[in-house]
Amino acid sequence: MDDQADGRAQDAPRVPVCYRHPDRETGVRCTRCERPICPECMVDASVGFQC
């Protein structure tokens, strides 16, 4: 089946999801390990957010 036939763009950007909560989209990454994290997993640090 063609991706465009069902309404999805072939090269649509994928939004990262939290590595602990895969059902939650996020745009924030841990400053230590670079993995995407949701607000529940964020720990405020002097250099940004960490998991």
N, C-alpha and C positions, 0 to 999 in steps of 0.2 A: 504494500500500500504506500502511496506517495504521501510524505509528511505534509505537504502543502494541501493535499486533498482533504485532510481532516481538520484544517484550520491552524495547524502549528507551523511556525516558521522553521525552516530547515536549520538555520544557524542562530536561533534565539539564545541570548545569554542566559546562563543558568544562575539562579540566585543561590549562594551557599547556604547550607543548613548547619545548625549547631551539631558538633560531633557527639555531644551527649544526648541531645534531643532532636533526632532527625526529622521530626515533624515541624520544627520551627526554623523559618528562614531568618537569616541575619546578614548584616553587612559589616560586622565587627569581628576582628581577629585578635587572639591572645598575642600580646607583645613578646612573650617568651617562646611559645611553640608554634605560633602562626596559624593555629587551627581556628576555624570559625566558632564563635560562642554566642549564645543568646543572653539576654539581660539577666536571667536567673543564674547563669554560670559566671557572670562577670564579677571580678573582685577589683575594686578601684585601686590603682597603684600610681606612683609618682610618674611613671612613664606611659600611662595609658591603662588598659584593662588587661587583666590576666585571668586565666582559668584556675 
